[in-house]
Amino acid sequence: MAMVEKRATVILVHGAWAGGSSWANVIPPLRDLGLEVFAAPIPMTSLGDDVAALTRYLDRASAPVVLVGHAYAGEIIAEAVTHDEIAKHDPSGPTEITYEQ
């Protein structure tokens, strides 16, 4: 049986003035590449709640993880990294963290 290379899980995190649907044009091309993709809905109620929402999506992800954040999402991702939320899910850490404005 041939070994199949493990593909990354991409978690897209929206900014303060958007929702998960803002990634609608990004998700299909990534999935076409064979990647597992989630657009994490962030509640925007507090930074703690937003980090917790991201953590729930990390629970669903299989490593390696690529985190992509727009604007305020960079703060959410940075907070999750700072508090080792990501390390709990993948001790080697995320493969990539990308912030976009």
Phi and psi restraints in degrees (range 20) as a CNS / XPLOR table:
assign (resid 1 and name C) (resid 2 and name N)
       (resid 2 and name CA) (resid 2 and name C) 1.0 -76.2 20.0 2
assign (resid 2 and name N) (resid 2 and name CA)
       (resid 2 and name C) (resid 3 and name N) 1.0 142.8 20.0 2
assign (resid 2 and name C) (resid 3 and name N)
       (resid 3 and name CA) (resid 3 and name C) 1.0 -78.0 20.0 2
assign (resid 3 and name N) (resid 3 and name CA)
       (resid 3 and name C) (resid 4 and name N) 1.0 134.8 20.0 2
assign (resid 3 and name C) (resid 4 and name N)
       (resid 4 and name CA) (resid 4 and name C) 1.0 -99.7 20.0 2
assign (resid 4 and name N) (resid 4 and name CA)
       (resid 4 and name C) (resid 5 and name N) 1.0 127.3 20.0 2
assign (resid 4 and name C) (resid 5 and name N)
       (resid 5 and name CA) (resid 5 and name C) 1.0 -64.7 20.0 2
assign (resid 5 and name N) (resid 5 and name CA)
       (resid 5 and name C) (resid 6 and name N) 1.0 133.2 20.0 2
assign (resid 5 and name C) (resid 6 and name N)
       (resid 6 and name CA) (resid 6 and name C) 1.0 -72.7 20.0 2
assign (resid 6 and name N) (resid 6 and name CA)
       (resid 6 and name C) (resid 7 and name N) 1.0 126.3 20.0 2
assign (resid 6 and name C) (resid 7 and name N)
       (resid 7 and name CA) (resid 7 and name C) 1.0 -88.8 20.0 2
assign (resid 7 and name N) (resid 7 and name CA)
       (resid 7 and name C) (resid 8 and name N) 1.0 158.8 20.0 2
assign (resid 7 and name C) (resid 8 and name N)
       (resid 8 and name CA) (resid 8 and name C) 1.0 -77.8 20.0 2
assign (resid 8 and name N) (resid 8 and name CA)
       (resid 8 and name C) (resid 9 and name N) 1.0 157.1 20.0 2
assign (resid 8 and name C) (resid 9 and name N)
       (resid 9 and name CA) (resid 9 and name C) 1.0 -102.3 20.0 2
assign (resid 9 and name N) (resid 9 and name CA)
       (resid 9 and name C) (resid 10 and name N) 1.0 125.9 20.0 2
assign (resid 9 and name C) (resid 10 and name N)
       (resid 10 and name CA) (resid 10 and name C) 1.0 -103.5 20.0 2
assign (resid 10 and name N) (resid 10 and name CA)
       (resid 10 and name C) (resid 11 and name N) 1.0 124.4 20.0 2
assign (resid 10 and name C) (resid 11 and name N)
       (resid 11 and name CA) (resid 11 and name C) 1.0 -113.3 20.0 2
assign (resid 11 and name N) (resid 11 and name CA)
       (resid 11 and name C) (resid 12 and name N) 1.0 117.4 20.0 2
assign (resid 11 and name C) (resid 12 and name N)
       (resid 12 and name CA) (resid 12 and name C) 1.0 -97.0 20.0 2
assign (resid 12 and name N) (resid 12 and name CA)
       (resid 12 and name C) (resid 13 and name N) 1.0 128.1 20.0 2
assign (resid 12 and name C) (resid 13 and name N)
       (resid 13 and name CA) (resid 13 and name C) 1.0 -120.5 20.0 2
assign (resid 13 and name N) (resid 13 and name CA)
       (resid 13 and name C) (resid 14 and name N) 1.0 121.3 20.0 2
assign (resid 13 and name C) (resid 14 and name N)
       (resid 14 and name CA) (resid 14 and name C) 1.0 -78.3 20.0 2
assign (resid 14 and name N) (resid 14 and name CA)
       (resid 14 and name C) (resid 15 and name N) 1.0 162.7 20.0 2
assign (resid 14 and name C) (resid 15 and name N)
       (resid 15 and name CA) (resid 15 and name C) 1.0 -85.2 20.0 2
assign (resid 15 and name N) (resid 15 and name CA)
       (resid 15 and name C) (resid 16 and name N) 1.0 -173.8 20.0 2
assign (resid 15 and name C) (resid 16 and name N)
       (resid 16 and name CA) (resid 16 and name C) 1.0 -67.5 20.0 2
assign (resid 16 and name N) (resid 16 and name CA)
       (resid 16 and name C) (resid 17 and name N) 1.0 -31.2 20.0 2
assign (resid 16 and name C) (resid 17 and name N)
       (resid 17 and name CA) (resid 17 and name C) 1.0 -107.1 20.0 2
assign (resid 17 and name N) (resid 17 and name CA)
       (resid 17 and name C) (resid 18 and name N) 1.0 28.7 20.0 2
assign (resid 17 and name C) (resid 18 and name N)
       (resid 18 and name CA) (resid 18 and name C) 1.0 -143.8 20.0 2
assign (resid 18 and name N) (resid 18 and name CA)
       (resid 18 and name C) (resid 19 and name N) 1.0 178.7 20.0 2
assign (resid 18 and name C) (resid 19 and name N)
       (resid 19 and name CA) (resid 19 and name C) 1.0 -133.0 20.0 2
assign (resid 19 and name N) (resid 19 and name CA)
       (resid 19 and name C) (resid 20 and name N) 1.0 179.7 20.0 2
assign (resid 19 and name C) (resid 20 and name N)
       (resid 20 and name CA) (resid 20 and name C) 1.0 -56.9 20.0 2
assign (resid 20 and name N) (resid 20 and name CA)
       (resid 20 and name C) (resid 21 and name N) 1.0 -27.6 20.0 2
assign (resid 20 and name C) (resid 21 and name N)
       (resid 21 and name CA) (resid 21 and name C) 1.0 -67.6 20.0 2
assign (resid 21 and name N) (resid 21 and name CA)
       (resid 21 and name C) (resid 22 and name N) 1.0 -14.7 20.0 2
assign (resid 21 and name C) (resid 22 and name N)
       (resid 22 and name CA) (resid 22 and name C) 1.0 -65.8 20.0 2
assign (resid 22 and name N) (resid 22 and name CA)
       (resid 22 and name C) (resid 23 and name N) 1.0 -15.3 20.0 2
assign (resid 22 and name C) (resid 23 and name N)
       (resid 23 and name CA) (resid 23 and name C) 1.0 -95.4 20.0 2
assign (resid 23 and name N) (resid 23 and name CA)
       (resid 23 and name C) (resid 24 and name N) 1.0 8.4 20.0 2
assign (resid 23 and name C) (resid 24 and name N)
       (resid 24 and name CA) (resid 24 and name C) 1.0 -55.8 20.0 2
assign (resid 24 and name N) (resid 24 and name CA)
       (resid 24 and name C) (resid 25 and name N) 1.0 -35.5 20.0 2
assign (resid 24 and name C) (resid 25 and name N)
       (resid 25 and name CA) (resid 25 and name C) 1.0 -84.5 20.0 2
assign (resid 25 and name N) (resid 25 and name CA)
       (resid 25 and name C) (resid 26 and name N) 1.0 -10.4 20.0 2
assign (resid 25 and name C) (resid 26 and name N)
       (resid 26 and name CA) (resid 26 and name C) 1.0 -92.5 20.0 2
assign (resid 26 and name N) (resid 26 and name CA)
       (resid 26 and name C) (resid 27 and name N) 1.0 -35.1 20.0 2
assign (resid 26 and name C) (resid 27 and name N)
       (resid 27 and name CA) (resid 27 and name C) 1.0 -63.5 20.0 2
assign (resid 27 and name N) (resid 27 and name CA)
       (resid 27 and name C) (resid 28 and name N) 1.0 -50.8 20.0 2
assign (resid 27 and name C) (resid 28 and name N)
       (resid 28 and name CA) (resid 28 and name C) 1.0 -57.4 20.0 2
assign (resid 28 and name N) (resid 28 and name CA)
       (resid 28 and name C) (resid 29 and name N) 1.0 -45.1 20.0 2
assign (resid 28 and name C) (resid 29 and name N)
       (resid 29 and name CA) (resid 29 and name C) 1.0 -63.2 20.0 2
assign (resid 29 and name N) (resid 29 and name CA)
       (resid 29 and name C) (resid 30 and name N) 1.0 -34.3 20.0 2
assign (resid 29 and name C) (resid 30 and name N)
       (resid 30 and name CA) (resid 30 and name C) 1.0 -67.8 20.0 2
assign (resid 30 and name N) (resid 30 and name CA)
       (resid 30 and name C) (resid 31 and name N) 1.0 -42.2 20.0 2
assign (resid 30 and name C) (resid 31 and name N)
       (resid 31 and name CA) (resid 31 and name C) 1.0 -66.1 20.0 2
assign (resid 31 and name N) (resid 31 and name CA)
       (resid 31 and name C) (resid 32 and name N) 1.0 -34.3 20.0 2
assign (resid 31 and name C) (resid 32 and name N)
       (resid 32 and name CA) (resid 32 and name C) 1.0 -61.2 20.0 2
assign (resid 32 and name N) (resid 32 and name CA)
       (resid 32 and name C) (resid 33 and name N) 1.0 -26.3 20.0 2
assign (resid 32 and name C) (resid 33 and name N)
       (resid 33 and name CA) (resid 33 and name C) 1.0 -82.9 20.0 2
assign (resid 33 and name N) (resid 33 and name CA)
       (resid 33 and name C) (resid 34 and name N) 1.0 -0.3 20.0 2
assign (resid 33 and name C) (resid 34 and name N)
       (resid 34 and name CA) (resid 34 and name C) 1.0 88.2 20.0 2
assign (resid 34 and name N) (resid 34 and name CA)
       (resid 34 and name C) (resid 35 and name N) 1.0 15.0 20.0 2
assign (resid 34 and name C) (resid 35 and name N)
       (resid 35 and name CA) (resid 35 and name C) 1.0 -89.8 20.0 2
assign (resid 35 and name N) (resid 35 and name CA)
       (resid 35 and name C) (resid 36 and name N) 1.0 146.9 20.0 2
assign (resid 35 and name C) (resid 36 and name N)
       (resid 36 and name CA) (resid 36 and name C) 1.0 -82.0 20.0 2
assign (resid 36 and name N) (resid 36 and name CA)
       (resid 36 and name C) (resid 37 and name N) 1.0 128.1 20.0 2
assign (resid 36 and name C) (resid 37 and name N)
       (resid 37 and name CA) (resid 37 and name C) 1.0 -131.0 20.0 2
assign (resid 37 and name N) (resid 37 and name CA)
       (resid 37 and name C) (resid 38 and name N) 1.0 133.3 20.0 2
assign (resid 37 and name C) (resid 38 and name N)
       (resid 38 and name CA) (resid 38 and name C) 1.0 -127.6 20.0 2
assign (resid 38 and name N) (resid 38 and name CA)
       (resid 38 and name C) (resid 39 and name N) 1.0 138.4 20.0 2
assign (resid 38 and name C) (resid 39 and name N)
       (resid 39 and name CA) (resid 39 and name C) 1.0 -104.3 20.0 2
assign (resid 39 and name N) (resid 39 and name CA)
       (resid 39 and name C) (resid 40 and name N) 1.0 102.4 20.0 2
assign (resid 39 and name C) (resid 40 and name N)
       (resid 40 and name CA) (resid 40 and name C) 1.0 -72.7 20.0 2
assign (resid 40 and name N) (resid 40 and name CA)
       (resid 40 and name C) (resid 41 and name N) 1.0 118.7 20.0 2
assign (resid 40 and name C) (resid 41 and name N)
       (resid 41 and name CA) (resid 41 and name C) 1.0 -76.5 20.0 2
assign (resid 41 and name N) (resid 41 and name CA)
       (resid 41 and name C) (resid 42 and name N) 1.0 121.3 20.0 2
assign (resid 41 and name C) (resid 42 and name N)
       (resid 42 and name CA) (resid 42 and name C) 1.0 -100.9 20.0 2
assign (resid 42 and name N) (resid 42 and name CA)
       (resid 42 and name C) (resid 43 and name N) 1.0 128.9 20.0 2
assign (resid 42 and name C) (resid 43 and name N)
       (resid 43 and name CA) (resid 43 and name C) 1.0 -71.2 20.0 2
assign (resid 43 and name N) (resid 43 and name CA)
       (resid 43 and name C) (resid 44 and name N) 1.0 -21.1 20.0 2
assign (resid 43 and name C) (resid 44 and name N)
       (resid 44 and name CA) (resid 44 and name C) 1.0 60.2 20.0 2
assign (resid 44 and name N) (resid 44 and name CA)
       (resid 44 and name C) (resid 45 and name N) 1.0 34.0 20.0 2
assign (resid 44 and name C) (resid 45 and name N)
       (resid 45 and name CA) (resid 45 and name C) 1.0 -98.6 20.0 2
assign (resid 45 and name N) (resid 45 and name CA)
       (resid 45 and name C) (resid 46 and name N) 1.0 -32.2 20.0 2
assign (resid 45 and name C) (resid 46 and name N)
       (resid 46 and name CA) (resid 46 and name C) 1.0 -167.3 20.0 2
assign (resid 46 and name N) (resid 46 and name CA)
       (resid 46 and name C) (resid 47 and name N) 1.0 160.8 20.0 2
assign (resid 46 and name C) (resid 47 and name N)
       (resid 47 and name CA) (resid 47 and name C) 1.0 -60.4 20.0 2
assign (resid 47 and name N) (resid 47 and name CA)
       (resid 47 and name C) (resid 48 and name N) 1.0 -41.2 20.0 2
assign (resid 47 and name C) (resid 48 and name N)
       (resid 48 and name CA) (resid 48 and name C) 1.0 -60.3 20.0 2
assign (resid 48 and name N) (resid 48 and name CA)
       (resid 48 and name C) (resid 49 and name N) 1.0 -44.1 20.0 2
assign (resid 48 and name C) (resid 49 and name N)
       (resid 49 and name CA) (resid 49 and name C) 1.0 -65.1 20.0 2
assign (resid 49 and name N) (resid 49 and name CA)
       (resid 49 and name C) (resid 50 and name N) 1.0 -38.0 20.0 2
assign (resid 49 and name C) (resid 50 and name N)
       (resid 50 and name CA) (resid 50 and name C) 1.0 -67.6 20.0 2
assign (resid 50 and name N) (resid 50 and name CA)
       (resid 50 and name C) (resid 51 and name N) 1.0 -40.8 20.0 2
assign (resid 50 and name C) (resid 51 and name N)
       (resid 51 and name CA) (resid 51 and name C) 1.0 -64.3 20.0 2
assign (resid 51 and name N) (resid 51 and name CA)
       (resid 51 and name C) (resid 52 and name N) 1.0 -40.7 20.0 2
assign (resid 51 and name C) (resid 52 and name N)
       (resid 52 and name CA) (resid 52 and name C) 1.0 -62.3 20.0 2
assign (resid 52 and name N) (resid 52 and name CA)
       (resid 52 and name C) (resid 53 and name N) 1.0 -39.0 20.0 2
assign (resid 52 and name C) (resid 53 and name N)
       (resid 53 and name CA) (resid 53 and name C) 1.0 -64.2 20.0 2
assign (resid 53 and name N) (resid 53 and name CA)
       (resid 53 and name C) (resid 54 and name N) 1.0 -42.5 20.0 2
assign (resid 53 and name C) (resid 54 and name N)
       (resid 54 and name CA) (resid 54 and name C) 1.0 -62.4 20.0 2
assign (resid 54 and name N) (resid 54 and name CA)
       (resid 54 and name C) (resid 55 and name N) 1.0 -40.8 20.0 2
assign (resid 54 and name C) (resid 55 and name N)
       (resid 55 and name CA) (resid 55 and name C) 1.0 -60.1 20.0 2
assign (resid 55 and name N) (resid 55 and name CA)
       (resid 55 and name C) (resid 56 and name N) 1.0 -38.7 20.0 2
assign (resid 55 and name C) (resid 56 and name N)
       (resid 56 and name CA) (resid 56 and name C) 1.0 -60.9 20.0 2
assign (resid 56 and name N) (resid 56 and name CA)
       (resid 56 and name C) (resid 57 and name N) 1.0 -37.7 20.0 2
assign (resid 56 and name C) (resid 57 and name N)
       (resid 57 and name CA) (resid 57 and name C) 1.0 -73.1 20.0 2
assign (resid 57 and name N) (resid 57 and name CA)
       (resid 57 and name C) (resid 58 and name N) 1.0 -33.5 20.0 2
assign (resid 57 and name C) (resid 58 and name N)
       (resid 58 and name CA) (resid 58 and name C) 1.0 -62.6 20.0 2
assign (resid 58 and name N) (resid 58 and name CA)
       (resid 58 and name C) (resid 59 and name N) 1.0 -34.0 20.0 2
assign (resid 58 and name C) (resid 59 and name N)
       (resid 59 and name CA) (resid 59 and name C) 1.0 -61.3 20.0 2
assign (resid 59 and name N) (resid 59 and name CA)
       (resid 59 and name C) (resid 60 and name N) 1.0 -31.3 20.0 2
assign (resid 59 and name C) (resid 60 and name N)
       (resid 60 and name CA) (resid 60 and name C) 1.0 -86.3 20.0 2
assign (resid 60 and name N) (resid 60 and name CA)
       (resid 60 and name C) (resid 61 and name N) 1.0 -14.7 20.0 2
assign (resid 60 and name C) (resid 61 and name N)
       (resid 61 and name CA) (resid 61 and name C) 1.0 -84.1 20.0 2
assign (resid 61 and name N) (resid 61 and name CA)
       (resid 61 and name C) (resid 62 and name N) 1.0 148.3 20.0 2
assign (resid 61 and name C) (resid 62 and name N)
       (resid 62 and name CA) (resid 62 and name C) 1.0 -105.1 20.0 2
assign (resid 62 and name N) (resid 62 and name CA)
       (resid 62 and name C) (resid 63 and name N) 1.0 140.3 20.0 2
assign (resid 62 and name C) (resid 63 and name N)
       (resid 63 and name CA) (resid 63 and name C) 1.0 -71.9 20.0 2
assign (resid 63 and name N) (resid 63 and name CA)
       (resid 63 and name C) (resid 64 and name N) 1.0 155.2 20.0 2
assign (resid 63 and name C) (resid 64 and name N)
       (resid 64 and name CA) (resid 64 and name C) 1.0 -77.3 20.0 2
assign (resid 64 and name N) (resid 64 and name CA)
       (resid 64 and name C) (resid 65 and name N) 1.0 153.4 20.0 2
assign (resid 64 and name C) (resid 65 and name N)
       (resid 65 and name CA) (resid 65 and name C) 1.0 -111.2 20.0 2
assign (resid 65 and name N) (resid 65 and name CA)
       (resid 65 and name C) (resid 66 and name N) 1.0 136.9 20.0 2
assign (resid 65 and name C) (resid 66 and name N)
       (resid 66 and name CA) (resid 66 and name C) 1.0 -116.7 20.0 2
assign (resid 66 and name N) (resid 66 and name CA)
       (resid 66 and name C) (resid 67 and name N) 1.0 119.4 20.0 2
assign (resid 66 and name C) (resid 67 and name N)
       (resid 67 and name CA) (resid 67 and name C) 1.0 -100.6 20.0 2
assign (resid 67 and name N) (resid 67 and name CA)
       (resid 67 and name C) (resid 68 and name N) 1.0 130.0 20.0 2
assign (resid 67 and name C) (resid 68 and name N)
       (resid 68 and name CA) (resid 68 and name C) 1.0 -124.8 20.0 2
assign (resid 68 and name N) (resid 68 and name CA)
       (resid 68 and name C) (resid 69 and name N) 1.0 122.8 20.0 2
assign (resid 68 and name C) (resid 69 and name N)
       (resid 69 and name CA) (resid 69 and name C) 1.0 -127.5 20.0 2
assign (resid 69 and name N) (resid 69 and name CA)
       (resid 69 and name C) (resid 70 and name N) 1.0 146.0 20.0 2
assign (resid 69 and name C) (resid 70 and name N)
       (resid 70 and name CA) (resid 70 and name C) 1.0 -110.1 20.0 2
assign (resid 70 and name N) (resid 70 and name CA)
       (resid 70 and name C) (resid 71 and name N) 1.0 124.8 20.0 2
assign (resid 70 and name C) (resid 71 and name N)
       (resid 71 and name CA) (resid 71 and name C) 1.0 53.8 20.0 2
assign (resid 71 and name N) (resid 71 and name CA)
       (resid 71 and name C) (resid 72 and name N) 1.0 -115.6 20.0 2
assign (resid 71 and name C) (resid 72 and name N)
       (resid 72 and name CA) (resid 72 and name C) 1.0 -54.4 20.0 2
assign (resid 72 and name N) (resid 72 and name CA)
       (resid 72 and name C) (resid 73 and name N) 1.0 -27.0 20.0 2
assign (resid 72 and name C) (resid 73 and name N)
       (resid 73 and name CA) (resid 73 and name C) 1.0 -59.3 20.0 2
assign (resid 73 and name N) (resid 73 and name CA)
       (resid 73 and name C) (resid 74 and name N) 1.0 -27.0 20.0 2
assign (resid 73 and name C) (resid 74 and name N)
       (resid 74 and name CA) (resid 74 and name C) 1.0 -59.2 20.0 2
assign (resid 74 and name N) (resid 74 and name CA)
       (resid 74 and name C) (resid 75 and name N) 1.0 -37.8 20.0 2
assign (resid 74 and name C) (resid 75 and name N)
       (resid 75 and name CA) (resid 75 and name C) 1.0 -67.1 20.0 2
assign (resid 75 and name N) (resid 75 and name CA)
       (resid 75 and name C) (resid 76 and name N) 1.0 -41.4 20.0 2
assign (resid 75 and name C) (resid 76 and name N)
       (resid 76 and name CA) (resid 76 and name C) 1.0 -62.2 20.0 2
assign (resid 76 and name N) (resid 76 and name CA)
       (resid 76 and name C) (resid 77 and name N) 1.0 -48.0 20.0 2
assign (resid 76 and name C) (resid 77 and name N)
       (resid 77 and name CA) (resid 77 and name C) 1.0 -64.4 20.0 2
assign (resid 77 and name N) (resid 77 and name CA)
       (resid 77 and name C) (resid 78 and name N) 1.0 -44.8 20.0 2
assign (resid 77 and name C) (resid 78 and name N)
       (resid 78 and name CA) (resid 78 and name C) 1.0 -60.8 20.0 2
assign (resid 78 and name N) (resid 78 and name CA)
       (resid 78 and name C) (resid 79 and name N) 1.0 -40.3 20.0 2
assign (resid 78 and name C) (resid 79 and name N)
       (resid 79 and name CA) (resid 79 and name C) 1.0 -65.3 20.0 2
assign (resid 79 and name N) (resid 79 and name CA)
       (resid 79 and name C) (resid 80 and name N) 1.0 -41.2 20.0 2
assign (resid 79 and name C) (resid 80 and name N)
       (resid 80 and name CA) (resid 80 and name C) 1.0 -63.4 20.0 2
assign (resid 80 and name N) (resid 80 and name CA)
       (resid 80 and name C) (resid 81 and name N) 1.0 -41.6 20.0 2
assign (resid 80 and name C) (resid 81 and name N)
       (resid 81 and name CA) (resid 81 and name C) 1.0 -65.8 20.0 2
assign (resid 81 and name N) (resid 81 and name CA)
       (resid 81 and name C) (resid 82 and name N) 1.0 -44.2 20.0 2
assign (resid 81 and name C) (resid 82 and name N)
       (resid 82 and name CA) (resid 82 and name C) 1.0 -60.7 20.0 2
assign (resid 82 and name N) (resid 82 and name CA)
       (resid 82 and name C) (resid 83 and name N) 1.0 -37.6 20.0 2
assign (resid 82 and name C) (resid 83 and name N)
       (resid 83 and name CA) (resid 83 and name C) 1.0 -94.8 20.0 2
assign (resid 83 and name N) (resid 83 and name CA)
       (resid 83 and name C) (resid 84 and name N) 1.0 17.3 20.0 2
assign (resid 83 and name C) (resid 84 and name N)
       (resid 84 and name CA) (resid 84 and name C) 1.0 59.7 20.0 2
assign (resid 84 and name N) (resid 84 and name CA)
       (resid 84 and name C) (resid 85 and name N) 1.0 20.6 20.0 2
assign (resid 84 and name C) (resid 85 and name N)
       (resid 85 and name CA) (resid 85 and name C) 1.0 -62.0 20.0 2
assign (resid 85 and name N) (resid 85 and name CA)
       (resid 85 and name C) (resid 86 and name N) 1.0 -40.1 20.0 2
assign (resid 85 and name C) (resid 86 and name N)
       (resid 86 and name CA) (resid 86 and name C) 1.0 -70.0 20.0 2
assign (resid 86 and name N) (resid 86 and name CA)
       (resid 86 and name C) (resid 87 and name N) 1.0 -41.7 20.0 2
assign (resid 86 and name C) (resid 87 and name N)
       (resid 87 and name CA) (resid 87 and name C) 1.0 -61.2 20.0 2
assign (resid 87 and name N) (resid 87 and name CA)
       (resid 87 and name C) (resid 88 and name N) 1.0 -29.2 20.0 2
assign (resid 87 and name C) (resid 88 and name N)
       (resid 88 and name CA) (resid 88 and name C) 1.0 -63.4 20.0 2
assign (resid 88 and name N) (resid 88 and name CA)
       (resid 88 and name C) (resid 89 and name N) 1.0 -30.0 20.0 2
assign (resid 88 and name C) (resid 89 and name N)
       (resid 89 and name CA) (resid 89 and name C) 1.0 -91.0 20.0 2
assign (resid 89 and name N) (resid 89 and name CA)
       (resid 89 and name C) (resid 90 and name N) 1.0 -30.7 20.0 2
assign (resid 89 and name C) (resid 90 and name N)
       (resid 90 and name CA) (resid 90 and name C) 1.0 -148.9 20.0 2
assign (resid 90 and name N) (resid 90 and name CA)
       (resid 90 and name C) (resid 91 and name N) 1.0 98.9 20.0 2
assign (resid 90 and name C) (resid 91 and name N)
       (resid 91 and name CA) (resid 91 and name C) 1.0 -55.0 20.0 2
assign (resid 91 and name N) (resid 91 and name CA)
       (resid 91 and name C) (resid 92 and name N) 1.0 -24.7 20.0 2
assign (resid 91 and name C) (resid 92 and name N)
       (resid 92 and name CA) (resid 92 and name C) 1.0 -80.1 20.0 2
assign (resid 92 and name N) (resid 92 and name CA)
       (resid 92 and name C) (resid 93 and name N) 1.0 -5.6 20.0 2
assign (resid 92 and name C) (resid 93 and name N)
       (resid 93 and name CA) (resid 93 and name C) 1.0 85.3 20.0 2
assign (resid 93 and name N) (resid 93 and name CA)
       (resid 93 and name C) (resid 94 and name N) 1.0 173.0 20.0 2
assign (resid 93 and name C) (resid 94 and name N)
       (resid 94 and name CA) (resid 94 and name C) 1.0 -67.2 20.0 2
assign (resid 94 and name N) (resid 94 and name CA)
       (resid 94 and name C) (resid 95 and name N) 1.0 149.0 20.0 2
assign (resid 94 and name C) (resid 95 and name N)
       (resid 95 and name CA) (resid 95 and name C) 1.0 -68.4 20.0 2
assign (resid 95 and name N) (resid 95 and name CA)
       (resid 95 and name C) (resid 96 and name N) 1.0 -43.5 20.0 2
assign (resid 95 and name C) (resid 96 and name N)
       (resid 96 and name CA) (resid 96 and name C) 1.0 -144.1 20.0 2
assign (resid 96 and name N) (resid 96 and name CA)
       (resid 96 and name C) (resid 97 and name N) 1.0 145.9 20.0 2
assign (resid 96 and name C) (resid 97 and name N)
       (resid 97 and name CA) (resid 97 and name C) 1.0 -128.1 20.0 2
assign (resid 97 and name N) (resid 97 and name CA)
       (resid 97 and name C) (resid 98 and name N) 1.0 122.7 20.0 2
assign (resid 97 and name C) (resid 98 and name N)
       (resid 98 and name CA) (resid 98 and name C) 1.0 -125.4 20.0 2
assign (resid 98 and name N) (resid 98 and name CA)
       (resid 98 and name C) (resid 99 and name N) 1.0 129.3 20.0 2
assign (resid 98 and name C) (resid 99 and name N)
       (resid 99 and name CA) (resid 99 and name C) 1.0 -112.1 20.0 2
assign (resid 99 and name N) (resid 99 and name CA)
       (resid 99 and name C) (resid 100 and name N) 1.0 139.5 20.0 2
assign (resid 99 and name C) (resid 100 and name N)
       (resid 100 and name CA) (resid 100 and name C) 1.0 -130.0 20.0 2
assign (resid 100 and name N) (resid 100 and name CA)
       (resid 100 and name C) (resid 101 and name N) 1.0 142.8 20.0 2
